[in-house]
């Protein structure tokens, strides 16, 4: 009898064949979809043959690891969504990584998971989820539309290690993730009031380490635009988290792009001296032509001559 693992591997293999056939139809037989092109290797740790969409799977004991590399549209993306909706695949996935090149439209790379969200599929064994965060040097900012990320996570009750391209809006997350231990929410142009929401919630009772990217809007926007959840998270919100039951359970916090003073960082450490607490300041790149139109975050690093 064929096991679910074997069926899932066969489905994933067939999905890649479908992607290849559609690319051949679109671009012609002269494209070699298997030849390695070193110039196409991205800086994000992905080792791929070329820039064409690829699904790759491997056995991890009783579960599968599935990696997708490609754009967030077209044959590759359609094949990924269809594959994830297959019950044999959903049941056997233990790890899912989704990424691709810095491509998008109007400065945005929008991951659309409506097909998965609208299906009745769940991922009971999925413990690791990684959706490519935006690199500070990227032209396109990666994110999901409002509510989609939270809806998809509700289909993944066994998550333990999660990396997301944006903070969560916890008012829209309806499922308690009992096993979640590590959560990374990368920087985008909004923070979704995540820190204060986390301090007030008990959605992640096992959370021990948070890697949080604050809003880029406060670093790279005109002052009149840096309001609401585009503005930086306040020190009061970070202090609220540190003093909360959630903060008491946590063992580590990494803050990216928070707009806090040295004294405020040190006060947070004093509240939680047992935290492994670190700071990363890596705002998004700024085109030279825009230096006079934004709050240019690197001016203090320029050489004076």
C-alpha positions in Angstrom: 0.0 0.0 0.0 1.3 3.5 -0.9 1.8 5.7 2.1 0.8 9.3 2.4 4.4 10.3 2.3 4.9 8.5 -1.1 1.7 10.0 -2.4 2.7 13.5 -1.3 6.2 13.1 -2.9 4.5 12.0 -6.2 2.1 14.9 -6.1 5.0 17.4 -5.5 7.0 15.8 -8.4 4.0 16.0 -10.7 3.5 19.7 -9.7 7.1 20.5 -10.7 6.6 18.7 -14.1 3.5 20.8 -14.6 5.5 24.0 -13.9 8.2 23.0 -16.3 5.7 22.2 -19.1 4.0 25.5 -18.7 7.3 27.4 -18.8 8.4 25.5 -21.9 5.1 26.4 -23.5 5.6 30.1 -22.5 9.3 30.5 -23.2 10.1 27.7 -25.7 12.2 24.6 -25.6 15.5 26.5 -25.8 15.3 27.3 -22.1 17.2 24.8 -20.0 15.3 24.5 -16.7 17.9 22.4 -15.0 21.3 24.1 -15.8 22.9 25.9 -12.9 23.5 29.6 -13.5 25.7 31.0 -10.7 24.5 34.6 -11.5 21.0 33.6 -10.4 22.0 32.6 -6.8 20.4 35.0 -4.3 21.9 36.2 -1.1 19.2 34.7 1.1 20.7 31.3 1.5 18.8 29.5 -1.2 20.8 27.2 -3.5 18.8 26.8 -6.7 19.5 25.8 -10.3 18.1 29.0 -11.8 15.4 31.6 -11.4 12.6 29.4 -12.6 10.0 28.3 -10.1 10.9 25.2 -8.2 9.2 22.9 -5.6 11.6 20.7 -3.7 10.8 18.1 -1.1 12.7 15.8 1.2 11.9 13.2 3.9 12.2 14.2 7.5 11.4 10.9 9.2 7.6 10.7 9.3 7.0 14.1 7.7 8.1 16.1 4.6 10.0 19.3 4.1 8.7 21.4 1.2 10.6 24.4 -0.3 9.2 26.7 -2.9 11.4 29.2 -4.7 9.9 31.4 -7.3 7.7 34.5 -8.0 4.4 35.1 -6.1 2.4 34.6 -9.3 2.2 32.5 -12.5 2.7 28.8 -13.0 5.0 28.2 -10.0 2.8 30.0 -7.5 -0.4 28.4 -8.8 1.3 24.9 -8.5 2.4 25.6 -5.0 -1.2 26.6 -3.9 -2.7 23.6 -5.6 -0.1 21.3 -4.0 -0.7 22.7 -0.5 -4.4 22.0 -0.9 -3.8 18.3 -1.6 -4.8 16.4 1.6 -1.9 13.9 1.4 0.6 16.8 1.2 -1.1 18.9 3.9 -1.2 15.9 6.3 2.5 15.0 5.9 4.2 18.5 5.8 6.5 19.1 8.7 8.4 22.1 7.3 7.4 24.7 4.7 9.7 27.3 3.3 8.4 29.9 0.7 10.7 32.4 -1.0 11.9 33.8 -4.2 13.7 36.6 -6.0 13.2 40.3 -5.3 10.4 40.7 -7.8 7.0 42.4 -7.5 4.9 45.3 -8.8 5.0 48.9 -7.6 7.5 48.0 -4.8 5.4 45.2 -3.4 5.7 41.4 -3.4 2.3 40.2 -2.2 1.8 36.6 -1.2 -1.7 35.5 -1.9 -3.0 32.4 -0.2 -6.7 32.7 -0.8 -6.9 29.2 -2.4 -5.4 27.6 0.7 -7.4 29.7 3.2 -10.7 29.0 1.4 -10.1 25.3 1.3 -10.9 23.0 4.3 -7.3 21.7 4.4 -5.3 21.8 7.7 -1.7 21.1 8.4 -1.7 19.0 11.6 2.1 18.1 11.6 3.5 21.4 10.3 6.0 22.6 12.9 8.2 25.0 10.9 7.0 27.8 8.6 9.3 30.2 6.9 8.0 32.9 4.5 10.8 35.0 3.1 11.2 38.4 4.9 12.1 41.5 3.1 15.8 42.2 3.0 16.7 45.9 3.8 18.2 46.1 0.2 15.1 44.7 -1.6 13.2 47.0 -3.9 9.9 45.1 -3.1 8.4 44.9 0.3 7.0 41.4 1.0 3.7 40.9 2.8 0.2 39.3 2.9 -3.0 41.3 2.7 -4.8 42.1 5.9 -6.2 39.0 7.7 -4.8 36.4 5.3 -1.7 35.6 7.4 -3.8 35.1 10.6 -6.3 33.0 8.7 -3.6 30.7 7.3 -1.9 30.2 10.7 -5.2 29.1 12.1 -4.9 26.1 9.8 -1.5 25.2 11.3 -2.1 24.3 14.9 1.2 22.6 15.6 3.6 25.4 14.6 6.8 25.7 16.7 9.2 27.8 14.7 7.8 30.6 12.5 9.4 33.3 10.4 6.9 35.8 8.8 7.4 38.7 6.4 5.3 41.0 8.7 3.9 41.3 12.2 0.6 39.6 13.1 -2.6 41.4 13.8 -3.5 39.4 16.8 -7.1 40.7 16.8 -7.6 38.5 13.7 -5.8 35.4 14.9 -8.6 32.9 16.1 -6.4 29.9 17.0 -4.2 29.5 20.0 -0.9 28.1 18.9 0.0 26.0 21.9 3.4 24.8 20.7 4.9 28.0 19.2 8.3 28.6 20.8 10.1 30.9 18.3 8.5 33.7 16.3 10.1 36.1 13.9 8.0 39.0 12.5 10.0 40.9 10.0 9.8 44.7 9.3 7.3 46.1 6.8 5.7 49.6 6.7 3.2 48.7 9.5 3.5 47.1 12.9 -0.2 46.1 13.4 0.1 47.0 17.1 1.6 43.6 17.5 3.6 44.3 20.7 0.8 45.6 22.8 -1.5 42.9 21.3 1.0 40.2 22.4 1.3 41.7 25.9 -2.5 41.4 26.3 -3.0 37.9 24.7 -2.4 34.3 25.7 -2.3 33.0 22.1 1.3 31.7 22.4 1.7 30.0 25.8 5.0 28.3 24.9 6.7 31.4 23.3 10.2 31.7 24.5 11.9 33.9 21.9 10.6 36.8 19.8 12.4 38.5 16.9 10.3 41.6 16.1 10.8 44.0 13.3 9.2 47.4 14.0 7.7 49.6 11.3 10.0 50.9 8.6 7.5 53.8 8.1 9.0 55.7 10.9 12.5 55.4 9.4 11.7 56.1 5.8 8.5 58.2 5.5 7.6 61.8 5.5 6.8 62.8 9.0 3.1 63.5 8.3 2.8 59.8 7.1 4.4 58.3 10.2 1.2 57.9 12.3 -0.9 55.0 13.6 0.6 51.6 13.0 3.0 53.1 10.5 4.7 55.0 13.3 7.3 53.3 15.5 6.1 51.1 18.4 6.2 53.2 21.6 8.4 52.5 24.5 5.3 52.1 26.6 4.2 49.2 24.5 7.6 47.5 24.8 7.5 48.0 28.6 4.0 46.6 28.7 5.3 43.4 27.0 8.3 43.2 29.3 6.1 43.4 32.4 3.4 41.0 31.1 3.0 37.3 31.8 4.1 36.8 28.2 7.3 38.7 28.9 7.9 36.7 32.1 7.7 33.4 30.2 10.0 34.7 27.4 13.8 34.0 27.5 14.8 36.2 24.6 13.9 39.3 22.5 15.5 40.7 19.4 14.3 44.1 18.3 14.8 45.3 14.8 14.5 49.0 13.9 12.8 50.0 17.1 13.1 53.8 17.7 14.2 53.8 21.3 16.9 55.6 23.3 19.8 53.9 24.9 18.2 54.5 28.3 15.0 52.9 27.1 16.7 49.8 25.8 18.6 49.5 29.1 15.4 49.9 31.1 13.8 47.0 29.3 16.9 44.9 30.1 16.6 45.9 33.7 13.0 44.9 33.8 13.9 41.5 32.4 17.6 40.9 33.3 17.3 37.2 32.4 16.3 38.0 28.8 18.8 37.4 26.0 18.1 40.9 24.6 19.7 42.3 21.4 19.1 45.1 19.0 19.4 45.2 15.2 19.2 48.6 13.3 18.8 47.8 9.6 16.2 50.2 8.0 15.4 49.8 4.3 17.7 51.1 1.7 16.9 54.6 0.3 17.4 55.7 -3.3 19.8 58.7 -3.4 17.1 60.6 -5.4 14.8 60.3 -2.4 17.2 61.5 0.3 15.6 64.9 0.6 12.0 63.5 0.5 12.3 61.0 3.4 13.7 60.7 6.9 17.0 59.4 5.6 18.2 57.0 8.3 21.8 56.8 7.3 22.9 60.4 7.3 25.0 60.0 10.5 27.0 57.3 8.8 28.1 59.4 5.7 31.7 60.5 5.5 32.2 64.2 6.1 34.6 65.8 3.5 
